[in-house]
Amino acid sequence: MDQNQATIRHEPETIEKIQCALLVGKIMVEDNGQFSQAEIDLANLLLSANWNPNIIDFLEVVAGVAHPGMDVLTEARGALIYPLNK
């Protein structure tokens, strides 16, 4: 069992949905894959909510792979759009 399966997730609050949408919009609308430390920290906090698997993968890319100024556009977009076989 990995840590995601062991974590009890809550349903996202409205503010969490808005914050997540802003992070997704940065990738899908702005074509910008460079995240600040504040955005990386936010993605880490948002991982505590119960999202669909693609959003969880996206947040894991931002929170776990990205460093401030590092471009993760390809990885983050792939996490959002590719269907999962989980």
Sequence and secondary structure as in RCSB ss.txt:
>XXXX:A:sequence
MDQNQATIRHEPETIEKIQCALLVGKIMVEDNGQFSQAEIDLANLLLSANWNPNIIDFLEVVAGVAHPGMDVLTE
ARGALIYPLNK
>XXXX:A:secstr
  HHHHS  B   HHHHHHHHHHHHHHHTT   B  HHHHHHHHHHTTB   HHHHHHHHHHHHT  TT B HHH
HHHHHHS    
